[in-house]
Amino acid sequence: MKLLPLTLKSAWNRRLSLSLTVLSIAISIMLLLGVDQVRKEAKRNFINTISKTDLIVGARSGPVNLLLYSVFRIGNATNNVSWESFEKLSSLKQVKWAIPLSLGDSHRGYRVLGTNTDYFKYYRFGGDRQLEFAEGGIFSHVYQVVLGADVAASLGYRLEDNIVVSHGLSSASFANHDDKPFRVIGILKKTGTPLDRTLHVPLEGISAIHSDWKSGTRSPLHLNAQQALKMDLIPKEITAFMLGLKNRIATFRVQRQINEFDEEPLLAIVPGATLSELWRLLSHFEVILLAISTLVLVAGLIGMLTTIISSLNERRREMAILRAIGAHPYHIILLFMMETLIIVSLGIVLGIFLLYLLMFSVNPLLTEWTGLTLQIQAPDMQQWLLLAVIMSAGVLVSLVPGLIAYRHSLQDGLMPRL
Amino acid sequence: MTEAVISLNNLQFTWPRSSQPVLSIEQLHVNPGEHLFIQGKSGSGKTTLLNLLTGINQPDSGQLSVLGFDLPAMSSIRRDSFRADHLGVIFQQFNLLPFLSIVDNVMLPCRFSKRRRDKAGNLEQAAKQMLDELQISENLRQRNVMDLSVGQQQRVAVARALIGNPEIVIADEPTSALDTENRDNFVDLLFRRANEHGSTLIFVSHDQHLFNHFQHSIHLDDVNLAIATSAE
C-alpha cells in the first residue's frame, strides 16, 4: 500500500492531462454502453411495433413481405384477399376479432389505410399500449379520416380540415380523388410505430372513392360523393387482415388452417416470429454501431497510453530517485499499473454517470419526438462483463509504459540519462 | 582492526555487449565511520562503482561485501531491500520528488524500509527535527520543493539520506551545482551530520578542490586498472 499515496500524489501533479484522459475514456465508455442500450431498446421497440395480434393474413407471398406491407407500410401486396375469404375466415369459431386492412392509396406520400372501427379497439403496440387520440375520435362516417401523429404534425392538419386522397402510392400522382374529400375527425397520439405515418379511413371510404373507377382510371360514368354513398360500399377485396384469437394456443392450428385454405391461396404469419426474423436481417446495422463504438474505446485507451508514455521521460528522474531509495523495478511497474487502473476506473464511473444523466434528461424529449421510450435500467450482466473486459484491457495497456519504465530504470541505475 | 564496512577484491565489471571491462579494482576497504573521497574525472568509472556498491549492477567477478552482505550472491530484490535498509543516496541535483511536500520527501525512504521506519521512531517528528538541524525552517518547509534554492534542496536531500540512520551515505557529486562558498558549507554540514549519525560517507566527485576536506581519498584513475591498462 506504500505505493498508492505516491501514485495518487504523482498523478495529482499531472492532473490536467490525466483528467482529459479520464474524460476521453468516460466518453468512449458512455458511447459504448449507450449504443448497446439504444440497440436493445430499438429492438424492444421494433419487436413491439405490433402486439396482441395473433395472425396477419394476406395473399400468398413471403412472410417478411406480408409483414412489411401490412405493418410497416413498405412495399406492395402482390395480390389481394377476397371479401368472401375474409368473411369466412373471420367467422371461424376460434376468432375473437378480425380487422380488415385495405392499402393502395396515398396522400402526399403517406399511406392511406382503409379499415374498420375495431382497429382502434384492438390494435396494440409496445407491449399492451392502446391507440389514444390526441384530438377528436374514431370515424363514424364514410368520408372521415383519422390521422397518425406524424401526418398531422408534418402536414399541419387540424380537425375539420379536408383531405384529398390520391390514387396509387406515388406522391406525385395526378390521379386525385378530389371529388370525394375526407374530413379530419381525429388525430392519434404518437406511437413510435409506422402508424404515425398513416391516414385511417373507413373501408367504405376506400370503396366510395373507387366506385366510379375501373382498372385504375376514372370511368366516364361520374358519381359525386353523395351518389357514391348510395352504391354498395362493401369492398370486393382487401389487402390483408389481422386476427385476434380467443385462445392463443390455437394460433398454429388456425395458421395451418388458413395456409391450407383451398378457396384462395393465402398466407398467415405470427407477427412476433416474423418481426424477429426481420430484425435479424437488420442486425448488421447494430454490429456496425457496436464496432464503431468499440473503435472509439480503443482510441480512448491509445490516447491514455500516449499521455502516459509521453510523461515517461520527464518522470525518469522520479524513477531513479525511487530506485535509489530502494524501490524494486516491480514497484515501478506497479506504479504505472495503479495509475492506469485509477484512470480507467474513474473513466468508467464517470462514463456511466454521464450516460445515465444523458438518458434521464433525453428520455422525455425522445418520447415527445419519436413516441419511443427508453426503459432506463441498471447495466445488465452483459454490460458489467463488458466493463470488466475494458478494465482488463486497461491493465494490459498499462504494462506498456510499466515495462518501458522498468527497462529505463534497469539501464539508468542511479544515474538517469537525460 | 575493525571489520571493514565496504570491502572489495579483484572486482571487475563489463557492460553487456562490450568486450572491455570499464571497472577493474584489485582492492578497496572502507572502515566504519570513515569519510572517503573518491576523485575521478568523467569516464573513470565513478558511476559504475556506485551502481555496484548500491547493488544496482552486479560485478562479473571478484568479491564485493558491503556491511558484511555478499552482494553478488543476493537476488536483485534482496539487493533492493538492502539498499533501502542500509544506504542513503544524494545525487548531484534534482534529488526531490516535485509532487511531494518537503517533509514527505524526507520521509520517503521509510516507505520502502521497515528497518529505517522503526529506527526513525515518530517519522514526521524525526523528519522535522532533521530539517531543523539543517536550517530548513518551518516557514521554508511549507514551500513547494521546486521553490527552494539548489543549496536548500541539497540540504533536504541530506536529511532524506540520513533519516532512519543508514550505515552508509553515498553522495554522487552533491556539490557540483553549488558555488564555492555553498560547497564548503555543504561539505562541512554533511560531515557533521554523518558523524552524528555514525554513518560512513562515500563522496564521489571530479572536483580536485574537495581533496583537502577529507582524511581519506583515492583517485579512481589510479585504482581502476581498466583505465590504467587502456591508457597505456
Interface residues (C-beta under 8 A of the other chain):
Chain A: K2 L6 K9 S10 W12 N13 R317 E318 A320 I321 R323 A324 I325 G326 A327 H328 P329 Y330 H331 G413 L414 M415
Chain B: T47 L50 N51 T54 I56 N57 S76 I77 D80 S81 R83 A84 D85 L87 V89 F91 F94 N95 L96 L97 P98 F99 L100 D104 L108 P109 R111 F112 S113 R160 D172
